[in-house]
């Protein structure tokens, strides 16, 4: 997506979405949340009927999302994977 400051991004990371399509810091072509809590709040506001677990395709992905939602997701430091 690229850094928030569009003019700086055009020079520092021109191949990102914002570097390519952004017009200004407020018209920057995309939005990203600054934390998981903010993302949850924004998703619930804009998409009140969105079900992140039902949205996923495979049973494995649904189980990972459920664990993430319930704060049960663990990172295996050796393999660098979540389970």
RATA-V528978 format. One record per residue. N is the residue number from 0. RES is the residue in one small letter. PHI is phi in degrees with one decimal (999 if undefined). PSI is psi as a letter, one per 30 degrees, with the letter a starting at -180 (* if undefined). Layout:
# RATA-V528978
{{N;RES;PHI;PSI} {N;RES;PHI;PSI}}
This chain:
# RATA-V528978
{{0;x;999;e} {1;x;103.5;l} {2;x;-60.3;l} {3;x;-67.0;e} {4;x;-74.6;j} {5;x;-63.5;e} {6;x;-63.3;e} {7;x;-66.5;e} {8;x;-63.8;e} {9;x;-59.5;f} {10;x;-96.6;e} {11;x;-83.0;e} {12;x;-142.1;i} {13;x;-65.9;f} {14;x;-89.3;g} {15;x;-82.8;l} {16;x;-59.7;e} {17;x;-68.5;e} {18;x;-64.6;e} {19;x;-86.3;e} {20;x;-113.4;f} {21;x;-66.8;k} {22;x;-105.1;e} {23;x;-157.1;l} {24;x;-66.8;f} {25;x;-96.9;f} {26;x;-116.5;i} {27;x;-105.4;g} {28;x;81.6;f} {29;x;-156.8;l} {30;x;-134.1;k} {31;x;-135.0;k} {32;x;-81.0;k} {33;x;-87.6;f} {34;x;-159.9;l} {35;x;-63.5;e} {36;x;-63.3;e} {37;x;-64.7;e} {38;x;-60.6;e} {39;x;-59.2;e} {40;x;-62.3;e} {41;x;-68.6;e} {42;x;-62.6;e} {43;x;-62.6;e} {44;x;-70.7;e} {45;x;-81.9;f} {46;x;-132.1;i} {47;x;-61.1;f} {48;x;-95.6;g} {49;x;-70.1;k} {50;x;-114.8;j} {51;x;-62.2;f} {52;x;-76.0;e} {53;x;-68.6;f} {54;x;-68.9;e} {55;x;-67.4;l} {56;x;-86.5;d} {57;x;-86.2;l} {58;x;-62.7;e} {59;x;-63.5;e} {60;x;-64.4;e} {61;x;-62.4;e} {62;x;-65.4;e} {63;x;-63.0;e} {64;x;-64.9;e} {65;x;-63.0;e} {66;x;-62.5;e} {67;x;-63.1;e} {68;x;-59.4;e} {69;x;-89.9;g} {70;x;57.7;h} {71;x;-111.8;g} {72;x;-75.8;k} {73;x;-123.7;k} {74;x;-96.7;k} {75;x;-82.9;j} {76;x;-63.2;e} {77;x;-69.6;e} {78;x;-90.8;f} {79;x;53.2;h} {80;x;-134.0;l} {81;x;-91.5;k} {82;x;-144.7;*}}
